[in-house]
Amino acid sequence: MLKGREITVLGAGVCGLASALALAARGARVRVLEQAPKIAEVGAGLQISPNGVAVLEALGLGGQARALAVENRAVHLKDYRDGATVVRLDLARDAPGRRFLLFHRADLIDMLADAARRAGVVVELGQQVREVHEHDRGVRLRLADGRQEEVAFLLGADGLHSRLRKHLEGPARPFFTGQVAWRAVVPAPQGMAPEAVVHMAPGRHVVTYPLREGRLANIVAVEERRAWAEEGWSHRGDAGEMRRLFADFAPPVRQLLTRVETVHRWGLFRHPVARRWHGARSALAGDAAHPTLPFLAQGANMALEDAWVLAACLDELPPAEALAAYQARRRPRVARVIAAANANARNYHLRNPLARFAAHSALRLAGTLAPGRMLSQFDWIYRHDVTRH
């Protein structure tokens, strides 16, 4: 169904590039419009879990992905003040044969962009789309320079402020969750373990893990506050303020924070999952359809899954059936993932001392008696392979 079909993709992020590659691999003629003058990512880490790795493997990028990423061996939950272990989930022991990869976002973007271009995808930079309008014969785009274009099919992979989502759903009505995230990449201390470590505190937590063969460390620190903060993760923050906010954390966290020179912060907003994921000649994918809070590290993974499923549906079914099938396959799953991520935020930030003590004691006991069972509660996420469904 896709051979020779012309498709335009808005956005050259993880979702847009993965979608372009998946579509081109099935024979589509794909063009990506990116508003930035170059494909460049603010330094940041991404966790690609087995469900996302399955898509990279199916796209022919498995070996390259493993070479570029650090393989995560464990998820280690600790108390914020003394750094004592609450529970350590040994991924190598309890999830044999499944890969959890720690990526520098720029490396993943570069890998996808190079593969897309090799597949014949045309990437046009500096193309800012201001308005989208779908009509009987196609989709009309109005660009920032005043030009208008007609395209046969449009995929909106243009993130939180998607022009296509606005056209399909109307203005977004997100609400501030009362949480602000800080993100930085710093030189890693020597011998940093290949683990994702979460230090949990009342109303706050800090996640750290290594990148690029252990030369760098990714830091994501989340705090609860009443004051609103702007959405979007590319806003510059103040490193001194970040250090003050997390000054009572254990020495390993404080030592990493002393290395921070450049930091970005963003307000976390909860967006509803889109009710309509498609028109007659258009579809949404990734954050444009379902912005996800970062508390299960599934944003990029859901984008990769979307990319594969959309391409498969468009290739295997007539257009009207394909788009309905795509939404039916994806919407319930991402809604469940988002709900689980929201719950994780609450679990990390318990304030009541008794509730916190009880929860951490239960985690310690479960980690001792049935460590494999703790990880298996997320099998519905990690074992799901969209390339085999």
C-alpha positions in Angstrom: 0.0 0.0 0.0 2.9 2.4 0.7 5.0 1.9 -2.4 5.5 5.2 -4.1 3.1 7.0 -1.7 4.1 10.6 -0.8 4.1 11.4 2.9 5.2 14.6 4.6 6.4 14.5 8.2 6.4 17.5 10.6 9.3 17.3 13.0 12.8 15.8 12.9 12.8 14.5 16.5 12.9 10.8 17.5 9.3 10.2 16.5 9.5 12.1 13.1 12.7 10.5 12.0 11.8 7.0 13.2 8.5 7.3 11.4 10.1 8.6 8.2 12.5 5.7 8.2 9.8 3.1 8.9 7.6 4.5 6.1 10.5 4.8 3.6 11.6 1.2 4.3 8.2 0.1 3.1 8.5 2.1 -0.1 7.0 5.5 0.7 8.5 8.7 -0.6 9.0 10.7 2.5 9.9 14.3 3.2 10.5 15.7 6.7 10.0 19.4 7.5 11.9 20.6 10.5 11.7 24.2 11.8 15.2 24.3 13.3 18.0 25.4 11.0 19.9 22.2 11.8 19.2 18.9 13.5 20.8 19.5 16.9 19.7 18.2 20.3 20.2 19.8 23.7 22.4 17.4 25.5 20.2 14.9 27.4 19.9 11.2 28.1 17.2 8.8 27.0 16.3 5.4 28.3 15.4 3.0 25.6 13.7 -0.1 27.1 13.3 -3.5 25.3 10.0 -2.5 23.7 11.8 0.5 22.0 14.9 -1.6 21.2 12.7 -4.1 19.4 11.7 -1.3 16.9 15.3 -0.2 16.4 16.2 -3.8 15.7 13.4 -4.2 13.2 14.6 -1.0 11.5 18.0 -2.5 11.1 19.7 -0.3 13.7 20.2 -2.8 16.6 23.9 -3.2 16.3 24.5 0.5 15.8 22.3 1.3 18.8 24.2 -1.1 21.1 27.5 0.4 20.0 26.3 3.9 20.7 24.5 3.4 24.0 25.4 2.2 27.5 23.6 -1.0 28.4 21.7 -0.5 31.6 22.3 -3.3 34.2 20.0 -2.2 37.0 17.4 0.2 38.3 18.6 1.2 41.8 16.2 3.0 44.1 17.9 4.8 47.1 17.0 7.0 50.0 17.9 10.6 49.2 19.6 11.5 52.5 22.1 8.7 53.2 22.0 7.0 49.8 21.0 3.7 51.4 19.5 1.1 49.0 15.8 0.7 49.1 15.7 -1.8 46.3 17.9 -2.7 43.3 16.3 -4.4 40.3 19.0 -6.4 38.5 18.1 -6.2 34.9 20.8 -8.5 33.7 19.7 -11.2 36.2 15.9 -10.7 36.1 15.4 -9.8 32.4 17.9 -12.0 30.6 18.1 -11.5 26.8 16.3 -8.1 27.0 18.3 -4.9 26.5 17.8 -1.6 28.3 19.9 1.1 26.6 21.0 4.5 27.9 21.4 6.9 25.0 22.6 10.4 24.5 19.6 11.9 22.7 21.9 13.5 20.1 23.4 10.1 19.3 19.9 8.5 18.8 18.8 11.5 16.6 21.9 11.3 14.5 21.6 7.6 14.0 17.9 7.9 12.9 18.6 10.9 10.6 21.5 9.1 8.9 19.5 6.0 8.4 16.5 7.9 7.1 18.6 9.8 4.5 20.1 6.5 3.4 16.6 5.2 2.9 15.8 8.2 0.6 14.1 10.5 3.1 14.5 14.1 2.2 15.0 16.3 5.3 14.3 20.0 4.8 15.5 22.3 7.6 14.3 25.8 8.5 10.8 25.0 7.5 8.5 26.4 10.1 4.8 25.4 9.6 2.4 27.9 11.2 -0.9 26.5 10.2 -2.4 23.2 8.9 -5.7 22.7 7.2 -7.0 19.3 5.9 -9.4 19.4 3.0 -11.0 17.0 0.5 -7.9 16.6 -1.7 -5.0 16.8 0.8 -3.5 19.0 3.5 -2.6 22.6 3.1 0.4 24.0 5.0 1.1 27.7 5.6 4.7 28.3 6.4 6.3 31.1 8.4 7.6 32.8 5.2 4.1 33.1 3.8 4.3 30.2 1.4 1.6 27.7 1.1 2.0 24.0 0.2 -0.4 21.2 -0.6 0.7 17.7 0.6 -1.0 14.4 0.0 -0.6 13.0 3.5 0.7 14.7 6.7 2.2 13.0 9.8 2.3 15.4 12.8 5.3 14.4 14.8 5.8 18.0 15.9 5.6 17.5 19.6 3.8 19.3 22.4 2.6 22.2 20.4 1.7 20.3 17.3 0.0 22.3 14.5 -1.8 19.2 13.3 -3.2 18.3 16.7 -4.5 21.9 17.1 -6.3 21.4 13.7 -7.8 18.0 14.7 -8.6 18.7 18.3 -8.7 22.5 18.8 -6.5 24.3 21.4 -4.8 22.2 24.1 -5.8 22.6 27.7 -2.9 21.1 29.7 -2.5 21.8 33.4 0.7 22.3 35.5 1.4 19.3 37.7 3.2 21.3 40.3 6.5 19.6 39.3 9.6 21.1 37.7 12.3 19.0 36.1 16.0 20.0 35.8 18.2 18.3 33.2 21.9 18.4 32.8 24.8 16.3 31.3 28.1 16.4 33.1 31.5 14.6 33.1 31.0 11.3 34.8 32.9 10.3 37.9 35.4 7.5 37.3 33.8 4.0 37.5 30.2 5.2 37.4 28.1 2.0 37.4 26.0 1.3 34.3 22.7 1.7 36.3 19.8 4.1 36.4 19.9 5.4 40.1 16.9 7.1 41.6 17.4 9.0 44.9 13.9 9.5 46.4 13.0 12.3 48.7 9.8 13.9 50.0 8.5 16.0 47.1 11.7 15.4 45.1 13.8 12.9 43.3 17.0 12.7 41.3 17.8 10.2 38.5 21.3 9.7 37.3 22.9 7.3 34.8 26.0 7.1 32.5 26.2 7.9 28.8 28.7 7.5 26.0 30.8 4.6 27.4 30.6 6.1 30.9 32.3 9.4 30.0 29.2 11.5 30.7 26.5 11.4 33.4 22.8 12.3 32.8 21.0 14.1 35.6 17.3 14.6 35.8 16.1 16.2 39.1 12.4 16.8 39.8 11.0 19.0 42.5 7.4 19.9 43.5 6.6 23.6 43.7 3.6 25.9 43.6 5.1 28.4 41.3 4.4 27.8 37.6 7.3 27.0 35.3 7.3 27.2 31.5 6.7 24.0 29.5 9.3 22.7 27.1 12.6 21.2 28.1 15.0 23.6 26.3 14.7 26.5 28.7 17.9 27.5 30.5 18.0 27.2 34.3 20.4 28.4 37.0 22.9 25.7 38.1 23.3 27.4 41.5 19.6 27.2 42.1 19.5 23.6 41.2 22.3 22.8 43.6 20.5 24.7 46.4 17.3 22.8 45.8 19.0 19.4 46.1 21.7 20.3 48.7 20.5 17.8 51.3 20.9 14.8 49.0 23.5 12.2 49.5 27.2 13.0 48.7 27.2 11.2 45.3 24.3 13.4 44.1 25.9 16.6 45.5 29.2 15.7 43.8 27.5 15.3 40.4 25.7 18.6 40.9 29.0 20.4 41.5 29.9 19.5 37.9 26.8 21.2 36.4 27.6 24.2 34.3 24.6 24.3 31.9 21.2 23.2 33.0 17.7 23.2 31.4 14.5 23.2 33.4 10.9 22.8 32.4 7.5 22.7 34.0 5.8 19.3 33.8 2.3 19.6 32.3 -0.3 16.9 32.0 -1.9 16.7 28.6 -4.9 14.5 27.7 -4.2 11.8 25.2 -5.7 13.0 21.9 -9.2 11.9 21.2 -8.6 12.0 17.4 -5.3 10.7 16.2 -6.1 11.2 12.5 -8.1 12.9 9.8 -8.7 11.4 6.3 -5.2 12.3 5.1 -3.3 13.0 8.3 -2.2 11.3 11.5 -0.5 12.2 14.8 2.3 10.4 16.5 4.5 10.7 19.6 4.1 13.7 21.9 1.8 15.3 19.4 -0.7 12.6 20.2 0.2 11.7 23.8 2.7 13.8 25.8 4.1 11.6 28.5 5.5 12.6 31.9 9.1 11.2 32.3 8.5 9.0 35.3 8.7 5.7 33.5 11.1 6.8 30.8 8.6 5.8 28.0 8.3 8.9 25.9 10.8 8.0 23.3 9.8 4.3 23.4 6.1 5.1 22.8 7.3 7.3 19.8 9.2 4.4 18.4 6.3 2.1 18.8 4.0 4.6 17.1 6.4 4.9 14.2 6.4 1.2 13.5 2.6 0.6 14.0 1.6 3.6 11.8 3.9 2.4 8.9 2.6 -1.2 9.3 -1.0 -0.2 9.2 -0.6 2.2 6.2 1.2 -0.6 4.4 -1.2 -3.4 5.1 -4.6 -1.8 5.0 -6.6 0.7 2.8 -6.1 4.3 4.0 -9.3 4.7 5.9 -9.0 1.4 7.7 -5.3 1.9 8.3 -5.7 5.1 10.3 -8.6 3.7 12.4 -6.5 0.6 13.1 -3.5 2.6 14.1 -5.5 4.6 16.7 -7.2 1.5 18.0 -3.9 -0.3 18.5 -2.0 2.6 20.0 -4.4 4.8 22.1 -5.3 2.3 24.9 -1.7 1.3 25.3 -0.3 4.8 25.6 -3.1 5.8 28.0 -2.2 2.9 30.3 1.5 3.8 30.1 0.8 7.4 30.9 -1.3 6.5 33.9 1.5 4.2 35.2 4.0 7.1 34.8 1.8 9.4 36.8 1.5 6.9 39.6 5.3 6.5 39.7 5.7 10.2 40.3 3.6 9.9 43.5 5.6 6.8 44.6 8.9 8.6 44.4 7.7 11.7 46.3 5.9 10.4 49.3 5.9 13.1 52.0 4.1 11.4 55.0 6.9 9.9 57.1 4.8 6.8 58.0 3.7 6.2 54.4 7.2 6.7 53.2 8.6 4.2 55.8 6.0 1.6 55.0 6.4 1.9 51.3 10.2 1.7 51.4 10.1 -1.2 53.9 7.7 -3.1 51.5 10.1 -2.4 48.6 13.1 -3.7 50.6 11.2 -6.9 51.5 10.0 -7.5 48.0 13.5 -6.9 46.7 14.8 -9.5 49.0 12.1 -12.2 48.7 10.9 -11.8 45.1 13.2 -9.5 43.1 12.1 -10.9 39.7 8.5 -10.4 40.5 9.1 -6.7 41.1 10.4 -6.3 37.5 7.8 -8.6 36.0 5.0 -6.1 37.0 6.2 -4.1 34.0 6.3 -7.0 31.6 3.3 -5.5 29.9 5.5 -2.5 28.9 8.9 -4.1 28.3 7.8 -7.4 26.7 5.4 -5.8 24.3 6.9 -6.0 20.8 4.9 -4.1 18.2 7.0 -5.5 15.4 5.5 -9.0 16.1 1.9 -8.0 16.6 
